[in-house]
Amino acid sequence: MTGADSLKPLRAFAGSARFAQALSLAAIGVGLSTHLIRSLIGWPGLLAMIAGLLVLCGVSLVARWRAVEWYGILPLTILVFVGWCAASVLWSTTPALSAVRVAYLIGFAVIGVYIALMRDTIQIVRAFGDVTRVLLSVSLALEVLSGILLDLPIAFLGIRGDITALGPIQGIFGSRNLLGFIAVVALLTFIVEWRTHIVPRAMAIASIALAFVCVVLSGSPTAWIALAAALVALAAIYGLRRVPPATRWRWQIALLVAVIAALVTGWLLRIRIIELLDARAEFDVRLDVWREASRYLALNPLQGWGWVGSWPDSPPYLWIEAATGRQQSSALSAYVDVYFQVGVIGVLLFAGLIGVALVRAWLLATDRRSVVYLWPALMLVAVTVTSFAESFALLEGGWMLVVVCAVKSARDMSWRDAMTAARDAGAGPLPSR
């Protein structure tokens, strides 16, 4: 037997759909449970797991090389944003740390690209549904164990056992806001699962109830706002699907105007809305962080201080923490974080990435009849809204989710393919001989 023949079983295994399915589930699980993994085995263990996932993704891609459509594999918005973050190493105040954190960002982006390439949208929905079902169940079980059965906090996970007071709880995610965000992602995913009938009806209803309970017990105002925005978007999509295609663009423009008006109204009534959500304390914390960050933005407004992702224990981040009297891992806003780390250019590129992906996903959701196209649009709506008050979209599982949705939307609605089709249509049929 030759060396090539001996590798055939390995190549067949690595190139199988079952291997891609298992690897996607493992990747999503790691991306969404990094706090749990770090708490159990530390940073070395987490980095080893990510490195292992990247190796396995590479092996799988090589094994399925001919089956992958490589044209238009990555949206330019992702390439340009990640490229600018990588370039920021040149002017970063901590170049070695920035280089490591850029590699970390790229690692999760590669995993997100792999998931988007190897799995259909409905398979991705099922994978996110399976993973979040387990993670939320474990979170709720540990909260019950801590708060009811043992009446003791689980300190190494940050679980305080407040479930007896109906929250706030944080589960295995380290903070109530991240639990709330994951619960919103799960709830929307379970709704799509229910409507596509890819899981039994009883499981779908039980999963929706589980996610809703986690949203309630998290006590996260940002989760409620993101969920409300996503549900309004869901209603709007179903309304637009009923409009005749010839006049749909007019309704799209009217909806855009209504959204802008709602945003302006929300800004004018922000104090009242914050009071209704009982979020004044959280808003004041964010305002303090943003105010202090703005003092240092004036020094590097165009290019920022260099990409670091989650805040390190070094200036100027230590200075902001000292001024606010709180230890922070982010600027509590993805847009402010990007602005601070990679400047005006970076925040414009990030906004372009999210905006282009959302427009593509939205047009797909309103034009295609299949329910599965709702998922990327709803995910990106939730991410866009959450990013105003949290930085999850830049970190680990949140960033991986953004990449998955952006790549999937770009491959289903590529501007280059649309332009080619329009050009071919304009050319008309070839003359007969």
C-alpha positions in Angstrom: 0.0 0.0 0.0 1.4 3.4 -1.0 1.5 6.4 1.3 -1.3 8.1 -0.7 -3.5 5.0 -0.3 -2.9 4.9 3.4 -4.2 8.5 3.7 -7.4 7.8 1.9 -9.4 6.7 5.0 -8.1 9.7 6.9 -9.0 12.0 4.0 -12.5 10.4 3.7 -13.1 10.9 7.5 -11.9 14.5 7.6 -13.9 15.3 4.5 -17.1 13.8 5.7 -20.2 15.8 6.5 -20.4 14.2 9.9 -16.9 15.4 10.8 -17.8 18.9 9.7 -21.0 18.8 11.8 -19.1 17.6 14.9 -16.4 20.2 14.4 -18.9 23.0 13.9 -20.7 22.1 17.1 -17.4 22.0 19.0 -16.3 25.3 17.6 -19.6 27.0 18.5 -19.5 25.5 22.0 -16.0 26.8 22.6 -16.7 30.2 21.2 -19.8 30.7 23.4 -18.4 29.2 26.6 -14.9 30.8 26.8 -15.6 32.1 30.3 -16.4 28.6 31.6 -13.3 27.1 29.9 -11.0 29.8 31.3 -12.5 29.3 34.8 -11.9 25.5 34.6 -8.5 25.2 32.8 -7.2 28.7 32.4 -5.9 30.6 29.4 -3.4 27.9 28.3 -6.2 25.4 28.1 -8.5 27.7 26.1 -5.7 28.6 23.7 -4.8 25.0 23.2 -8.5 24.2 22.4 -8.7 27.1 19.9 -5.4 26.0 18.3 -6.7 22.4 18.0 -9.9 23.7 16.4 -8.0 25.7 13.9 -5.8 22.7 12.9 -8.9 20.5 12.5 -10.6 23.2 10.5 -7.6 23.3 8.2 -7.5 19.6 7.8 -11.2 19.5 7.0 -10.9 22.3 4.4 -8.0 20.5 2.7 -9.9 17.3 2.6 -13.0 19.0 1.1 -10.9 21.4 -1.1 -12.6 20.5 -4.4 -16.1 20.6 -2.9 -15.7 24.2 -1.6 -16.7 27.1 -3.8 -13.8 29.5 -3.1 -15.0 32.4 -5.2 -16.1 35.3 -3.1 -15.2 33.3 0.1 -14.8 36.4 2.3 -16.7 39.8 2.2 -14.3 42.6 1.6 -15.6 44.4 4.7 -14.2 41.6 6.9 -10.9 41.6 5.2 -10.5 45.4 5.4 -11.5 45.6 9.0 -9.3 42.8 10.2 -6.5 44.2 8.0 -6.7 47.6 9.7 -6.7 45.9 13.1 -3.6 44.1 12.1 -2.0 47.3 10.8 -2.6 48.9 14.2 0.2 46.8 15.6 2.6 49.3 14.0 1.5 52.2 16.1 0.2 50.4 19.2 1.6 51.3 22.6 1.8 47.6 23.3 2.8 46.1 19.9 3.5 42.5 21.2 0.2 42.3 23.0 -1.6 43.8 20.0 -0.1 41.2 17.7 -1.2 38.4 20.0 -4.8 39.9 20.2 -5.0 40.4 16.5 -4.1 36.7 16.0 -6.8 35.8 18.5 -9.3 37.9 16.5 -8.2 36.2 13.3 -8.5 32.8 14.9 -12.2 33.2 15.7 -12.8 34.8 12.3 -11.2 31.7 10.6 -13.5 29.4 12.7 -16.5 31.5 11.7 -15.6 31.3 8.1 -15.2 27.5 8.3 -18.7 27.1 9.8 -20.2 29.4 7.1 -18.4 27.4 4.4 -19.0 23.9 5.6 -22.6 24.1 6.8 -25.9 25.3 5.2 -27.8 28.0 6.9 -30.3 25.5 8.3 -27.5 23.3 9.6 -25.9 26.4 11.3 -29.3 27.2 12.9 -29.5 23.7 14.2 -25.9 23.8 15.5 -26.4 27.1 17.4 -29.7 25.8 18.7 -28.1 22.6 20.1 -25.2 24.4 21.7 -27.2 27.2 23.3 -29.8 24.7 24.6 -27.0 22.9 26.5 -25.3 26.0 27.7 -28.5 27.7 29.0 -29.6 24.4 30.6 -26.2 24.1 32.4 -26.4 27.8 33.5 -29.8 27.4 34.9 -28.9 24.1 36.6 -25.9 25.6 38.3 -27.9 28.6 39.4 -30.5 26.3 41.0 -27.7 24.3 42.6 -26.0 27.4 44.0 -29.0 29.4 45.0 -31.5 26.8 46.1 -29.9 23.4 46.8 -26.6 24.5 48.3 -27.3 28.2 49.1 -23.6 28.9 48.4 -22.0 30.9 45.6 -19.9 29.2 43.0 -17.0 31.7 43.2 -14.8 30.5 40.4 -17.6 30.8 37.9 -18.9 34.1 39.4 -22.3 32.5 40.3 -23.7 34.3 43.3 -26.8 32.2 43.7 -29.3 35.0 43.4 -31.9 32.9 41.6 -34.1 32.8 44.8 -34.5 36.6 44.4 -35.3 36.1 40.7 -31.9 37.3 39.6 -29.9 38.8 38.3 -28.1 35.5 37.3 -25.1 35.1 35.1 -24.8 31.3 34.7 -21.6 30.1 33.1 -21.0 33.3 31.1 -19.5 35.5 33.9 -21.9 38.4 33.5 -25.7 38.9 33.4 -25.5 40.9 30.2 -23.6 38.2 28.4 -26.1 35.6 29.6 -28.9 37.9 28.4 -27.2 38.3 25.0 -26.7 34.5 24.6 -30.3 33.9 25.7 -31.6 36.4 23.1 -29.5 34.7 20.4 -30.9 31.3 21.6 -34.5 32.5 21.8 -34.4 33.8 18.2 -32.7 30.6 17.0 -35.3 28.5 18.7 -38.1 30.5 17.0 -36.5 29.8 13.6 -36.1 26.1 14.6 -39.8 26.0 15.5 -40.9 27.6 12.3 -38.6 25.4 10.1 -39.7 22.2 11.9 -36.1 21.0 12.3 -36.7 19.9 15.9 -39.8 18.3 17.5 -42.5 20.8 18.4 -42.3 20.0 22.1 -38.5 20.5 22.1 -38.9 23.8 20.3 -41.5 25.1 22.8 -39.5 24.0 25.8 -36.4 25.6 24.3 -38.2 28.9 23.8 -39.4 28.8 27.4 -35.9 28.1 28.6 -34.4 31.0 26.7 -37.1 33.4 27.8 -36.7 32.4 31.5 -32.9 33.1 31.1 -33.6 36.5 29.6 -36.0 37.4 32.5 -33.6 36.1 35.2 -30.6 37.8 33.7 -32.2 41.2 34.4 -30.2 42.7 31.5 -31.8 45.8 30.1 -29.6 45.5 26.9 -31.0 42.0 26.4 -34.6 43.3 26.6 -33.9 46.1 24.1 -32.1 43.7 21.7 -35.0 41.2 21.9 -37.6 43.9 21.3 -35.7 45.2 18.3 -35.4 41.7 16.9 -39.1 40.9 17.4 -40.1 44.2 15.7 -37.7 43.3 12.8 -39.3 39.8 12.6 -42.8 41.4 12.3 -41.5 43.8 9.7 -40.0 41.0 7.6 -43.2 39.1 7.6 -45.1 42.2 6.7 -42.7 43.0 3.8 -42.9 39.4 2.5 -46.7 39.9 1.9 -46.1 43.0 -0.2 -45.9 42.6 -4.0 -42.2 42.5 -5.1 -42.8 45.4 -7.5 -43.7 47.8 -4.7 -41.6 46.3 -1.9 -38.7 48.7 -2.4 -41.1 51.6 -1.5 -42.0 49.9 1.8 -38.4 49.2 2.5 -37.6 52.9 2.2 -40.7 53.8 4.4 -39.4 51.3 7.0 -36.0 52.8 6.9 -37.5 56.3 7.5 -39.6 54.9 10.4 -36.4 53.3 11.9 -34.5 56.6 11.8 -37.5 58.4 13.3 -37.7 55.8 16.1 -34.0 56.2 16.8 -34.3 59.9 17.0 -37.3 59.6 19.3 -35.5 57.1 21.4 -32.5 59.4 21.8 -34.8 62.3 22.8 -36.6 60.1 25.3 -33.5 58.2 26.5 -33.8 59.3 30.1 -37.4 58.2 30.4 -36.6 54.8 28.7 -33.7 54.2 31.0 -35.9 54.8 34.0 -38.6 52.5 32.7 -36.0 49.8 32.2 -34.6 50.5 35.7 -31.2 50.8 34.0 -30.0 54.2 35.4 -27.1 52.6 37.3 -25.9 50.7 34.3 -26.2 53.8 32.1 -24.2 55.9 34.5 -21.4 53.3 34.5 -21.3 53.4 30.7 -21.4 57.2 30.7 -18.4 57.4 33.0 -16.4 55.0 30.9 -17.2 56.7 27.7 -16.4 60.1 29.2 -13.0 59.0 30.4 -12.3 57.2 27.1 -13.1 60.4 25.2 -10.3 62.2 27.0 -7.7 59.9 25.6 -9.3 59.6 22.1 -8.2 63.2 21.4 -4.6 62.0 21.4 -5.1 59.4 18.7 -8.4 60.1 17.0 -7.6 58.8 13.5 -5.8 55.5 14.2 -6.6 54.8 17.9 -4.3 53.2 20.5 -3.9 49.8 18.7 -6.1 46.7 18.7 -6.2 44.8 22.0 -9.7 43.3 22.1 -10.6 42.7 25.7 -8.9 45.4 27.8 -5.4 44.6 29.2 -3.9 45.8 32.4 -1.8 48.5 30.8 -2.2 52.2 30.0 -4.4 53.9 28.9 -6.9 51.3 30.0 -5.6 51.3 33.6 -6.0 55.1 33.7 -9.7 54.8 32.6 -10.3 52.1 35.3 -8.6 54.3 37.9 -10.7 57.3 37.0 -14.0 55.4 37.0 -13.2 53.3 40.1 -14.2 50.1 38.3 -12.3 47.3 36.6 -13.5 47.0 33.0 -12.8 44.5 30.3 -14.2 46.7 27.6 -15.6 50.1 26.8 -19.2 48.7 27.2 -19.9 49.5 23.6 -18.5 47.8 20.6 -18.5 51.1 18.6 -16.7 53.0 21.3 -14.3 50.2 21.8 -13.4 50.1 18.1 -13.2 53.9 18.0 -10.8 53.8 21.0 -8.6 51.0 19.7 -8.4 51.6 16.0 -9.7 55.1 15.6 -12.2 56.8 13.3 -11.1 54.7 10.3 -11.6 51.5 12.4 -15.1 52.4 13.6 -16.2 53.3 10.0 -14.9 50.0 8.8 -16.6 48.1 11.6 -19.9 50.0 11.0 -19.6 49.2 7.3 -19.0 45.5 8.1 -22.1 45.3 10.3 -24.2 47.6 8.0 -23.4 45.8 4.7 -24.0 42.4 6.3 -27.3 43.5 7.8 -28.5 45.0 4.5 -27.7 41.7 2.7 -29.3 39.6 5.3 -32.4 41.8 5.4 -32.9 41.7 1.7 -32.5 37.9 1.7 -35.0 37.6 4.6 -37.6 39.8 2.8 -37.1 38.4 -0.7 -36.7 34.7 -0.1 -39.6 32.7 1.2 -37.7 30.1 3.2 -38.0 30.8 7.0 -34.3 29.9 7.5 -33.2 33.2 5.9 -34.7 35.0 8.9 -31.9 33.8 11.2 -28.9 35.8 9.9 -31.1 39.0 9.7 -32.4 38.5 13.3 -28.8 37.7 14.6 -27.4 40.9 13.0 -30.3 43.0 14.3 -29.6 41.7 17.8 -25.8 42.3 17.4 -26.3 45.8 16.0 -28.5 46.9 18.9 -26.5 45.2 21.6 -23.2 46.7 20.3 -24.4 50.1 21.4 -24.1 49.0 25.1 -21.8 46.0 25.0 -18.7 44.9 23.2 -19.7 41.2 22.6 -19.6 41.6 18.8 -15.8 42.1 19.0 -14.9 39.2 21.3 -14.7 35.5 20.8 -18.2 33.9 20.3 -19.9 37.2 19.5 -17.3 38.0 16.8 -17.5 34.5 15.4 -21.3 34.9 15.1 -20.8 38.2 13.2 -18.4 36.5 10.8 -20.7 33.5 10.2 -23.7 35.8 9.4 -21.6 38.2 7.3 -20.0 35.4 5.2 -23.3 33.5 4.8 -25.2 36.6 3.7 -22.4 37.6 1.3 -22.4 34.2 -0.3 -26.1 34.2 -0.7 -26.2 37.7 -2.0 -23.0 38.8 -3.6 -22.8 42.3 -5.1 -20.4 41.0 -7.7 -22.7 38.1 -8.7 -25.6 40.6 -8.8 -23.7 43.0 -11.1 -22.6 40.1 -13.4 -26.2 38.9 -13.6 -27.4 42.4 -14.4 -24.8 42.9 -17.0 -25.6 39.5 -18.7 -29.3 40.4 -18.6 -28.6 43.7 -20.2 -26.6 42.1 -23.0 -29.6 40.1 -24.1 -29.6 36.7 -25.8 -26.8 35.8 -28.2 -27.7 36.2 -31.9 -28.6 32.9 -33.6 -26.4 31.7 -36.4 
